[in-house]
Amino acid sequence: MSAPADPGGQRAAISNAIVALFKEFYGKGPVAAKAYFNDDWVFVVLDGGLTRNEETLVEAGEQALVREVRLRFQEVMAERICAIVAEITGRQVLNYHSQLLLNPVNSVEMFLLAPLPDGQRS
């Protein structure tokens, strides 16, 4: 996968790649995704995407359990997720964090990229 030259193409490529990864490993992906760039940060906001068993647990008041399992799985997947973002942007990912929100169901994937060389802009 080569890095698209324009930021809009990179944003779309990152969103699509993360949705595909979620579908592959969760069996279900988010219904929508959008990536945002802010200086050396990339934020990807994903709408929906809980599995049926996670939805059942949330309905039973087990939000903390769903969040704990989902975030632990994201930690296990961090290397794979960061590699995708690094490949698309052409920049090293220095740090990654995932956050799950349950009302409404959204998740936010946050990536801190290595700074660009002096004089270059993202």
Backbone as CSV, one residue per row, in Angstrom:
resi,resn,N_x,N_y,N_z,CA_x,CA_y,CA_z,C_x,C_y,C_z
1,MET,0.852,-1.173,0.000,0.000,0.000,0.000,0.895,1.232,0.000
2,SER,0.760,2.093,-0.990,1.601,3.288,-1.036,0.865,4.469,-0.422
3,ALA,1.620,5.406,0.094,1.038,6.566,0.761,0.467,7.538,-0.262
4,PRO,-0.847,7.834,-0.193,-1.396,8.855,-1.074,-0.714,10.191,-0.804
5,ALA,-0.489,10.981,-1.849,0.253,12.235,-1.712,-0.570,13.317,-1.037
6,ASP,-1.878,13.330,-1.239,-2.683,14.411,-0.665,-3.270,13.989,0.679
7,PRO,-3.403,14.934,1.624,-3.944,14.596,2.939,-5.354,14.007,2.887
8,GLY,-6.185,14.484,1.935,-7.533,13.929,1.819,-7.490,12.456,1.453
9,GLY,-6.583,12.106,0.547,-6.413,10.710,0.175,-5.875,9.881,1.327
10,GLN,-4.986,10.463,2.114,-4.458,9.762,3.291,-5.558,9.545,4.321
11,ARG,-6.373,10.559,4.552,-7.464,10.422,5.530,-8.415,9.293,5.116
12,ALA,-8.804,9.289,3.847,-9.708,8.243,3.357,-9.050,6.867,3.446
13,ALA,-7.774,6.782,3.071,-7.064,5.501,3.111,-6.961,4.974,4.543
14,ILE,-6.679,5.858,5.500,-6.587,5.443,6.904,-7.942,4.973,7.401
15,SER,-8.994,5.737,7.131,-10.344,5.341,7.559,-10.712,3.980,6.993
16,ASN,-10.516,3.807,5.688,-10.868,2.544,5.037,-10.056,1.375,5.588
17,ALA,-8.775,1.584,5.828,-7.916,0.509,6.327,-8.305,0.097,7.742
18,ILE,-8.640,1.056,8.584,-9.017,0.714,9.959,-10.377,0.025,9.983
19,VAL,-11.320,0.482,9.168,-12.612,-0.202,9.076,-12.400,-1.648,8.627
20,ALA,-11.567,-1.859,7.616,-11.302,-3.214,7.124,-10.665,-4.081,8.210
21,LEU,-9.748,-3.508,8.964,-9.091,-4.245,10.042,-10.097,-4.643,11.119
22,PHE,-10.977,-3.719,11.495,-12.001,-4.029,12.496,-12.922,-5.136,11.985
23,LYS,-13.327,-5.051,10.723,-14.196,-6.091,10.164,-13.506,-7.448,10.193
24,GLU,-12.211,-7.454,9.859,-11.472,-8.709,9.835,-11.348,-9.331,11.219
25,PHE,-11.039,-8.528,12.229,-10.732,-9.091,13.539,-11.898,-9.105,14.525
26,TYR,-12.899,-8.266,14.330,-14.074,-8.306,15.194,-15.220,-9.070,14.549
27,GLY,-15.139,-9.259,13.226,-16.246,-9.897,12.529,-17.320,-8.898,12.158
28,LYS,-17.161,-7.675,12.620,-18.094,-6.602,12.321,-17.316,-5.295,12.436
29,GLY,-17.552,-4.402,11.516,-16.848,-3.132,11.547,-17.788,-1.988,11.830
30,PRO,-17.239,-0.807,11.998,-18.068,0.382,12.217,-18.903,0.688,10.977
31,VAL,-19.993,1.418,11.185,-20.861,1.781,10.056,-20.353,3.016,9.329
32,ALA,-19.512,3.795,9.982,-18.921,4.988,9.364,-17.597,5.283,10.054
33,ALA,-16.711,5.944,9.315,-15.414,6.319,9.875,-14.924,7.574,9.171
34,LYS,-14.246,8.416,9.945,-13.659,9.615,9.364,-12.360,9.916,10.101
35,ALA,-11.321,10.219,9.335,-10.018,10.547,9.908,-9.798,12.052,9.848
36,TYR,-9.129,12.566,10.861,-8.800,13.989,10.959,-7.313,14.112,11.223
37,PHE,-6.674,15.080,10.603,-5.271,15.381,10.868,-5.204,16.695,11.623
38,ASN,-4.355,16.746,12.644,-4.104,17.968,13.382,-2.623,17.977,13.754
39,ASP,-1.837,18.731,13.000,-0.384,18.761,13.182,0.167,17.339,13.081
40,ASP,0.769,16.835,14.151,1.351,15.496,14.133,0.387,14.424,14.635
41,TRP,-0.875,14.780,14.795,-1.882,13.839,15.290,-2.811,13.397,14.177
42,VAL,-3.200,12.129,14.249,-4.264,11.587,13.399,-5.326,11.035,14.345
43,PHE,-6.560,11.467,14.135,-7.700,10.979,14.908,-8.644,10.282,13.943
44,VAL,-9.074,9.088,14.288,-10.051,8.380,13.469,-11.262,8.114,14.354
45,VAL,-12.413,8.681,13.953,-13.654,8.514,14.698,-14.490,7.466,13.978
46,LEU,-14.847,6.418,14.695,-15.609,5.296,14.145,-16.990,5.269,14.796
47,ASP,-18.013,5.152,13.984,-19.394,5.094,14.483,-19.883,3.654,14.485
48,GLY,-20.442,3.240,15.633,-21.010,1.900,15.730,-19.941,0.833,15.710
49,GLY,-20.378,-0.396,15.434,-19.435,-1.485,15.272,-19.352,-2.477,16.415
50,LEU,-20.205,-2.325,17.442,-20.192,-3.352,18.482,-20.733,-4.652,17.911
51,THR,-20.185,-5.760,18.388,-20.716,-7.061,18.006,-22.029,-7.290,18.755
52,ARG,-22.795,-8.264,18.335,-24.091,-8.538,18.990,-23.888,-8.903,20.460
53,ASN,-22.854,-9.687,20.766,-22.632,-10.044,22.171,-22.245,-8.809,22.997
54,GLU,-21.471,-7.874,22.408,-21.131,-6.640,23.126,-22.385,-5.795,23.347
55,GLU,-23.246,-5.709,22.348,-24.506,-4.965,22.498,-25.349,-5.557,23.626
56,THR,-25.399,-6.885,23.697,-26.162,-7.564,24.748,-25.588,-7.248,26.123
57,LEU,-24.272,-7.262,26.243,-23.642,-6.929,27.515,-23.905,-5.475,27.908
58,VAL,-23.836,-4.558,26.957,-24.117,-3.148,27.247,-25.557,-2.991,27.739
59,GLU,-26.492,-3.651,27.066,-27.902,-3.590,27.476,-28.102,-4.146,28.879
60,ALA,-27.236,-5.081,29.305,-27.319,-5.676,30.641,-26.542,-4.870,31.681
61,GLY,-26.037,-3.690,31.298,-25.329,-2.842,32.244,-23.849,-3.151,32.388
62,GLU,-23.294,-3.943,31.493,-21.890,-4.354,31.577,-20.985,-3.500,30.691
63,GLN,-21.215,-2.184,30.695,-20.412,-1.278,29.871,-18.929,-1.365,30.208
64,ALA,-18.602,-1.431,31.487,-17.197,-1.475,31.905,-16.502,-2.721,31.364
65,LEU,-17.190,-3.846,31.367,-16.606,-5.082,30.852,-16.362,-4.979,29.346
66,VAL,-17.346,-4.463,28.616,-17.193,-4.306,27.169,-16.030,-3.374,26.868
67,ARG,-15.952,-2.253,27.580,-14.865,-1.295,27.361,-13.515,-1.945,27.674
68,GLU,-13.423,-2.674,28.792,-12.157,-3.301,29.186,-11.693,-4.316,28.144
69,VAL,-12.578,-5.177,27.679,-12.203,-6.193,26.698,-11.845,-5.534,25.367
70,ARG,-12.640,-4.576,24.925,-12.400,-3.910,23.641,-11.055,-3.174,23.673
71,LEU,-10.786,-2.442,24.741,-9.536,-1.694,24.820,-8.332,-2.620,24.978
72,ARG,-8.510,-3.730,25.668,-7.403,-4.696,25.776,-7.100,-5.296,24.409
73,PHE,-8.153,-5.594,23.640,-7.948,-6.126,22.302,-7.229,-5.098,21.425
74,GLN,-7.565,-3.823,21.577,-6.885,-2.772,20.819,-5.406,-2.731,21.173
75,GLU,-5.063,-2.960,22.431,-3.654,-3.011,22.819,-2.940,-4.153,22.105
76,VAL,-3.593,-5.296,22.000,-3.016,-6.446,21.313,-2.837,-6.134,19.825
77,MET,-3.749,-5.365,19.260,-3.736,-5.039,17.833,-2.902,-3.796,17.518
78,ALA,-2.353,-3.132,18.519,-1.693,-1.834,18.332,-0.598,-1.868,17.267
79,GLU,0.237,-2.862,17.276,1.338,-2.911,16.303,0.790,-2.960,14.874
80,ARG,-0.223,-3.765,14.658,-0.815,-3.906,13.320,-1.501,-2.597,12.898
81,ILE,-2.245,-1.976,13.808,-2.952,-0.728,13.496,-1.946,0.393,13.210
82,CYS,-0.922,0.497,14.035,0.089,1.545,13.850,0.856,1.350,12.544
83,ALA,1.102,0.105,12.168,1.824,-0.161,10.919,1.034,0.341,9.713
84,ILE,-0.273,0.199,9.755,-1.121,0.679,8.659,-1.036,2.194,8.555
85,VAL,-1.153,2.882,9.685,-1.106,4.347,9.674,0.268,4.832,9.229
86,ALA,1.322,4.190,9.696,2.687,4.562,9.303,2.885,4.371,7.803
87,GLU,2.392,3.271,7.274,2.551,3.003,5.844,1.810,4.040,4.999
88,ILE,0.614,4.386,5.403,-0.186,5.335,4.620,0.379,6.750,4.705
89,THR,0.802,7.168,5.893,1.295,8.535,6.060,2.768,8.680,5.696
90,GLY,3.500,7.570,5.692,4.940,7.640,5.469,5.683,8.184,6.671
91,ARG,5.033,8.141,7.835,5.636,8.657,9.070,5.520,7.611,10.172
92,GLN,6.506,7.576,11.039,6.498,6.669,12.175,5.391,7.075,13.145
93,VAL,4.705,6.084,13.708,3.724,6.333,14.764,4.454,6.216,16.100
94,LEU,4.493,7.329,16.843,5.198,7.357,18.128,4.346,6.830,19.270
95,ASN,3.034,7.061,19.172,2.141,6.663,20.254,0.758,6.431,19.687
96,TYR,0.017,5.542,20.325,-1.331,5.185,19.877,-2.216,4.981,21.091
97,HIS,-3.448,5.460,20.998,-4.425,5.261,22.066,-5.788,5.055,21.441
98,SER,-6.579,4.197,22.046,-7.935,3.928,21.583,-8.898,4.231,22.720
99,GLN,-10.033,4.811,22.376,-11.047,5.099,23.394,-12.401,4.653,22.876
100,LEU,-13.172,3.966,23.706,-14.500,3.487,23.353,-15.550,4.278,24.118
101,LEU,-16.512,4.815,23.388,-17.635,5.545,23.967,-18.889,4.726,23.683
102,LEU,-19.796,4.638,24.642,-20.915,3.710,24.480,-22.283,4.362,24.341
103,ASN,-22.403,5.660,24.486,-23.728,6.258,24.366,-23.642,7.612,23.702
104,PRO,-23.667,7.700,22.401,-23.811,6.624,21.414,-22.490,5.889,21.222
105,VAL,-22.559,4.769,20.503,-21.375,3.931,20.303,-20.447,4.571,19.273
106,ASN,-19.290,4.968,19.753,-18.222,5.508,18.919,-16.901,5.036,19.502
107,SER,-15.908,4.976,18.661,-14.556,4.802,19.181,-13.664,5.813,18.479
108,VAL,-12.603,6.178,19.169,-11.651,7.139,18.631,-10.267,6.506,18.709
109,GLU,-9.627,6.413,17.555,-8.270,5.903,17.477,-7.367,7.115,17.295
110,MET,-6.379,7.270,18.164,-5.510,8.450,18.157,-4.063,8.028,17.934
111,PHE,-3.410,8.691,16.987,-2.040,8.360,16.617,-1.187,9.619,16.654
112,LEU,-0.082,9.574,17.377,0.895,10.658,17.365,2.001,10.256,16.400
113,LEU,2.191,11.067,15.355,3.193,10.779,14.337,4.507,11.484,14.652
114,ALA,5.590,10.906,14.177,6.898,11.553,14.298,6.840,12.894,13.545
115,PRO,7.493,13.912,14.079,7.474,15.223,13.390,8.067,15.132,11.996
116,LEU,7.562,15.963,11.121,8.137,16.088,9.786,9.472,16.800,9.890
117,PRO,10.365,16.566,8.934,11.628,17.327,8.923,11.336,18.822,8.847
118,ASP,12.236,19.631,9.371,12.073,21.087,9.370,11.698,21.585,7.987
119,GLY,10.748,22.486,7.958,10.337,23.109,6.706,9.217,22.376,5.996
120,GLN,8.956,21.137,6.356,7.845,20.390,5.710,6.587,20.574,6.528
121,ARG,5.466,20.573,5.835,4.163,20.711,6.487,3.337,19.477,6.197
122,SER,2.490,19.125,7.148,1.612,17.987,6.942,0.367,18.387,6.183
